Amino acid sequence: MSKILIRGARVLGGDPQDVLIDGEVIEAVGTGLSAEGAEVVEAGGKVLLPGLVDLHTHLREPGREDSETVLTGTRAAASGGYTAVFAMANTFPVADTAGVVEQVYRLGKEHGYCDVQPIGAVTVGLEGRKLAELGAMHESAAGVTVFSDDGKCVDDAVIMRRALEYVKAFGGVVAQHAQEPRLTEGAQMNEGVVSAELGLGGWPAVAEESVIARDVLLAEHVGSRVHICHLSTAGSVEIVRWAKSRGIDVTAEVTPHHLLLTDELVRSYNPVYKVNPPLRTERDVRALREALADGTIDIVATDHAPHPHEDKDCEWAAAAMGMVGLETALSVVQETMVDTGLLDWAGVADRMSVKPAMIGRATGHGRPVSAGEPANLTLVDTAYRGPVDPAGFASRSRNTPYEGRELPGRITHTWLRGKATLVDGKLT
């Protein structure tokens, strides 16, 4: 592979520097660098970050290729600055065996736009009754370390305890979709003033918070790791903060949409705003931003949930839950966290690359931008601001809540181990 010289990039938002890539690794970082025959990328003060890592992506393959495939999903990831994604297990068939996770893993290797790390199901068929083949999935070629029934909650406390005990043996983590099913029967949106006025079934905050409280106590009892998916309420923040103060090994994620959007948008009855967990209140949004800033919430994860047009272009009650997010995530984080002064770019790199890679054991990702490290990088034009146009998405689906909304920041380049996957905003 030829050398690449990125000239005048603001590494983690600092002063402009040059970064020289040789093959798959960073050879040097400094000022006034040169390399004969190198391809030169004039960064012009754009921000250079380690390649982003998403711990919560739905690629839909196998089984729902009408929504997304590993190819289209990883192309969307590269467009959003990601070099690694963790693919959730709620496929058809469910990724609850070594065979299925290896299939997803090999599809990721074949397409090459980013690394794909499958997440294994906690229970067989996501049914919550019997543990899946956790050990076999970990020992497979996919090397699964994260397990989740996302889309459903592991609501049986005994099953959850056993899963935590099992993954402890190899340093794995259980990622919990915190939703007490009995408290959310028929729920359509956040329970509160807006749901009462609209007459839609309410989804109470306690349905999330009660499961998180139980699971952090189980993790403490077992001495294992638990990760909370898409945390969405101020009460959940306080529970996680308390658990961390006790030394419990818990991590948590927040989605970009829960950092920006509120349940007031549901007044439009536009199903694009229907998501699980639901959009919450302005008070919750403020608490989530503050918790991400102070480290109570460890990471941003997209919960990229693509759906075909017919599953969203229907009445609210019949619509599928979920939003695409890979191609807009960094822009939303810039809008809500950087431009508000809550995080600097080093903090963004920590929450969107370093820590997700650590939680998921994604070797070679989330590394410093320094000599000898893998050249997994993304270049961001932070001065850009423009409307979101889903027609230009690489994802197969278009169910974004940001269509037409002006957002800051644009990914111009992404490199996976020194190989460009995105150049001047266009996929290679």
Buried (B, 14 or more C-beta within 10 A) or exposed (E): EEBBBBBBBBBBBBEBBBBBBBBBBBBBBEEEBEBEEBEEBEBBEBBBBBBBBBBBBBBBBBEBBBBBBBBBBBBBBBBBBBBBBBBBBBBEBBBBBBBBBBBBBBBBEEBBBBBBBBBBBBBBBBEBEEBBBBBBBBEBEBBBBBBBBBBBBBBEEEBBBBBBBBBBEBEBBBBBBBBBEEBBEEBBBBBBEBBEEBEBBBBBBBBBBBBBBBBBBBBBEBEBBBBBBBBBBBBBBBBBBBBBEEEBBBBBBBBBBBBBBBBEBBEEBEBBBBBBBBBBBEEBBEBBBBBBBEEBBBBBBBBBBBBBEEBBEEEBEEBBBBBBBBBBBBBBBBBBBBBEEBBBBBBBBBBBBBBBBBBBBBEBBBBBBEBEBBBBBBBBBBEBBEEBEBEEBBBBBBBBBBEEBEBBBBBBBBBBBBBBBBBEEEBE
